[in-house]
Amino acid sequence: MNREVILTCAVTGAGDTVGRHPAIPVTPEQIANSAIEAAEAGASIVHCHVRDPKTGKGSRDVGLYRDVVERIRRSSVDVVINLTAGMGGDLVADNEGKPAAGSDLVDAATRLAHVEALKPEICTLDCGSMNFGDEDTVMLQTPSILRAMAKRVKELGVKPEMEVFDTGHLWFATKMVEEGLIDGPAMFQLCLGIPWGAQADSRTMALMASQVPEGHVWAGFGISRMQMPMVAQAVLLGGHCRVGLEDNLYLEKGVFATNAQLVEKAVRIIHDLGARVLTPDEARKKLEIRNH
């Protein structure tokens, strides 16, 4: 069991959730305010995407990221900022397997443009390709692109959070650690329940946690109704946790959540298990974050 837990809040994501929740953070001001509220509720880390304020769709716009980050940094609340670097690997295939409308495929440098400009403490690396849902979308992350991204992130002094959606992703993430592309302690995030990656259940989390190399740090989450059960499971297995509107829209059945409410609920679960949530500075020390 882990008695000192890093709690991440994934604030908004890039998924098509705007029409499914009355108050998904969309504008930079809304995203920053929601991140600040999550930090005030007890989150150690806030994981941020940005959205086009006009359409609500996920965006890679550096100016939008700058607005969010500067608002959080100007606030009186301390929190570790984690920016996604997953945008730019979306392949929507037509019936011949060729890129179709909605595809967003760019090189490693372009995916990291906002990380280069803003140097957050953490950014994500999605460590493998997979079918993403039941439609025709593939999350495309080739080994060469991921190695190039890992190399540049290391040069920038930013801590990579390696998001792994299946056991093969975990295998490749471990390989990058072995190759020296990722400084220790490496940070693994077990992302469970996304079709068609690893399932969000106790056996799957236990299996993947057992494959994280010794001496490194892992966290895990489940989406939708499995969000809070996976909070408890991660703590019991010795890991850290993530909640937030990117992964789950509801506080309970039929009741829409805010990020702060999801954080508060996770904090209660962690405390009830006899553990505590680390402060941002304690999280920095645990992860050996130097870019602060």
C-alpha positions in Angstrom: 0.0 0.0 0.0 1.1 3.6 -0.7 0.5 5.9 2.2 1.9 9.1 0.5 -0.1 9.6 -2.6 0.3 12.1 -5.5 -3.1 13.1 -6.7 -3.5 14.4 -10.3 -6.5 16.2 -11.7 -7.0 15.9 -15.5 -9.0 19.1 -16.0 -10.7 18.9 -19.4 -9.1 16.6 -22.0 -9.7 16.9 -25.7 -12.7 14.5 -26.0 -16.1 15.3 -27.3 -17.6 16.0 -23.9 -18.7 19.6 -24.3 -22.3 18.6 -25.2 -22.5 16.0 -22.5 -21.7 18.1 -19.5 -23.1 21.6 -18.7 -19.8 23.1 -17.5 -16.8 21.5 -19.2 -13.9 24.0 -19.0 -13.4 25.3 -22.5 -11.8 28.8 -22.5 -8.3 29.4 -21.0 -9.9 31.2 -18.1 -12.3 28.4 -17.4 -9.5 25.8 -17.7 -7.2 27.7 -15.4 -9.9 28.5 -12.8 -10.9 24.8 -12.7 -7.3 23.8 -12.3 -6.9 26.3 -9.5 -10.0 25.0 -7.8 -8.8 21.4 -8.1 -5.5 22.5 -6.5 -7.4 24.2 -3.6 -9.3 21.0 -3.2 -6.1 19.0 -2.7 -4.7 18.0 -6.1 -0.9 17.8 -6.2 -0.8 18.1 -10.0 -3.1 19.5 -12.7 -3.0 17.9 -16.1 -4.1 20.4 -18.8 -5.3 20.2 -22.4 -6.6 23.3 -24.1 -9.7 23.7 -26.4 -10.7 26.1 -29.2 -12.9 28.6 -27.3 -15.2 28.8 -30.4 -15.8 25.1 -31.1 -14.8 23.4 -27.8 -12.6 21.0 -29.7 -9.1 20.0 -28.6 -6.4 22.3 -29.7 -2.6 22.5 -30.0 -2.5 26.3 -30.0 0.5 27.6 -28.1 -1.2 30.9 -27.3 -4.1 29.0 -25.5 -1.6 27.0 -23.5 0.3 30.1 -22.6 -2.9 31.8 -21.3 -3.8 28.8 -19.2 -0.3 28.4 -17.7 0.2 32.0 -17.0 -3.1 32.3 -15.2 -2.2 29.3 -13.0 1.2 30.6 -12.3 -0.1 34.1 -11.4 -2.5 32.6 -8.9 -1.8 32.3 -5.2 -2.2 28.5 -5.4 0.8 26.2 -5.7 0.4 23.2 -8.0 2.5 21.1 -10.3 1.6 21.9 -14.0 1.4 18.9 -16.4 0.7 19.7 -20.0 -0.4 17.1 -22.5 1.8 16.4 -25.5 -0.6 13.8 -26.9 -2.2 16.0 -29.6 -0.9 15.6 -33.1 -1.1 11.8 -33.3 -4.8 11.3 -34.3 -5.4 9.3 -37.5 -9.0 9.1 -38.7 -8.9 6.5 -41.4 -11.2 6.2 -44.4 -12.4 2.8 -45.7 -9.1 2.4 -47.5 -7.0 3.1 -44.4 -5.9 6.5 -45.5 -6.0 9.7 -43.5 -9.5 11.3 -43.6 -11.1 14.5 -42.3 -10.4 14.9 -38.6 -6.9 13.6 -38.7 -4.2 15.5 -36.9 -0.7 14.1 -37.7 2.4 16.2 -37.0 6.0 15.6 -36.2 7.7 15.4 -32.8 8.8 19.0 -32.7 5.4 20.3 -33.5 3.8 18.2 -30.8 6.2 19.8 -28.3 5.9 23.4 -29.5 4.0 24.5 -26.3 6.3 22.5 -24.1 9.3 24.2 -25.7 7.7 27.6 -25.2 6.4 27.2 -21.6 8.6 24.6 -20.0 6.0 23.1 -17.6 7.2 20.8 -14.9 5.7 17.7 -16.5 4.4 16.8 -20.0 2.9 13.6 -21.2 4.2 11.0 -23.6 1.6 8.6 -24.9 3.7 5.5 -25.3 2.1 3.5 -28.1 -0.5 3.3 -30.8 -4.0 1.9 -30.4 -7.5 1.8 -31.8 -9.2 4.6 -30.0 -12.9 3.7 -29.6 -15.3 2.1 -31.9 -15.0 4.5 -34.8 -12.1 4.9 -37.2 -9.7 6.8 -35.0 -6.2 5.4 -34.3 -3.9 7.0 -31.7 -0.6 7.0 -33.7 2.6 7.1 -31.7 5.5 5.5 -33.5 8.7 4.5 -31.7 10.8 7.0 -33.6 8.5 9.9 -32.8 8.4 8.9 -29.1 12.1 8.5 -28.9 12.6 12.0 -30.5 10.0 13.5 -28.1 11.6 11.8 -25.1 15.1 13.1 -26.1 13.9 16.7 -26.5 11.8 16.7 -23.3 14.9 15.5 -21.4 17.0 18.3 -23.0 14.3 20.8 -21.8 14.5 19.5 -18.2 10.8 18.6 -18.3 9.6 15.5 -16.5 7.8 13.1 -18.9 4.7 11.3 -17.6 4.6 8.2 -19.7 1.0 7.3 -20.4 0.5 3.6 -21.0 -2.8 2.3 -22.3 -1.8 -1.3 -22.6 1.0 -3.7 -21.7 2.9 -3.2 -24.9 3.0 0.5 -24.2 4.4 -0.3 -20.8 7.0 -2.5 -22.4 8.1 0.3 -24.7 8.1 2.9 -22.0 10.4 0.7 -19.9 12.7 0.3 -23.0 13.0 4.1 -23.2 14.0 4.2 -19.5 16.6 1.4 -20.2 18.0 3.4 -23.2 18.5 6.5 -21.0 15.9 8.6 -22.8 14.0 9.0 -19.6 15.7 10.1 -16.3 14.8 8.3 -13.1 12.7 8.1 -11.3 10.5 7.5 -14.3 6.9 8.4 -14.1 4.4 5.8 -15.5 0.7 6.5 -15.8 -1.5 3.4 -16.2 -4.5 4.6 -18.3 -7.3 2.0 -18.0 -10.7 1.6 -19.5 -10.2 3.4 -22.8 -11.5 1.3 -25.7 -9.5 -0.6 -26.9 -6.6 -0.5 -24.5 -6.3 -2.2 -21.1 -9.5 -2.8 -19.1 -10.2 -0.9 -15.9 -10.3 -3.7 -13.3 -8.3 -4.8 -10.4 -6.5 -7.7 -12.1 -5.4 -5.5 -15.0 -4.0 -2.8 -12.8 -2.3 -5.3 -10.6 -0.7 -6.9 -13.6 0.6 -3.7 -15.1 1.7 -2.3 -11.7 3.8 -5.5 -11.3 5.6 -4.7 -14.6 6.7 -1.2 -13.6 10.5 -1.5 -13.0 11.6 -1.2 -9.4 12.7 2.2 -8.2 10.3 4.1 -10.4 6.9 5.8 -9.8 3.5 4.8 -11.2 0.0 6.1 -11.0 -3.2 4.7 -12.4 -6.7 5.7 -13.3 -9.9 4.4 -14.7 -12.5 6.2 -16.7 -16.2 6.8 -16.2 -17.8 4.8 -13.3 -14.4 3.1 -12.6 -12.7 6.3 -11.7 -13.1 6.1 -7.9 -12.7 2.3 -7.7 -9.4 2.7 -9.4 -8.3 5.4 -7.0 -8.7 2.9 -4.2 -7.1 0.1 -6.1 -4.0 2.2 -7.0 -3.4 3.2 -3.4 -3.7 -0.4 -2.3 -1.3 -1.6 -4.9 1.3 1.0 -4.0 0.6 3.6 -6.7 -0.6 7.2 -7.1 -4.0 8.4 -8.5 -5.7 10.6 -11.1 -9.2 11.9 -11.3 -10.9 14.8 -13.2 -13.4 15.7 -15.9 -11.1 14.4 -18.7 -11.9 10.9 -17.5 -15.3 11.0 -15.8 -18.2 13.5 -15.9 -20.2 12.4 -12.8 -19.8 12.7 -9.1 -22.4 9.9 -8.7 -25.1 8.5 -11.0 -27.0 11.3 -12.6 -25.0 14.1 -10.8 -22.6 16.1 -12.9 -19.2 16.8 -11.2 -16.7 19.6 -11.1 -13.0 18.9 -11.0 -12.9 20.2 -7.4 -15.6 17.8 -6.3 -13.9 14.8 -7.9 -10.6 15.8 -6.2 -12.4 16.1 -2.8 -14.0 12.7 -3.2 -10.6 11.1 -4.1 -9.0 12.8 -1.1 -11.7 11.3 1.1 -11.1 7.8 -0.3 -7.3 8.1 0.1 -7.7 9.4 3.7 -10.2 6.6 4.5 -7.6 4.1 3.4 -5.2 5.5 5.9 -3.0 7.4 3.4 -2.6 11.1 2.7 -2.2 13.3 -0.4 1.2 14.9 -1.0 1.5 18.6 -1.3 2.9 19.9 -4.7 6.3 20.4 -3.1 6.3 16.9 -1.7 5.3 15.6 -5.2 8.2 17.5 -6.7 10.6 15.9 -4.3 9.1 12.4 -4.9 9.3 12.8 -8.7 12.7 14.6 -8.5 11.3 17.5 -10.6 14.0 20.0 -11.3 12.2 22.5 -13.6 10.5 24.7 -11.0 
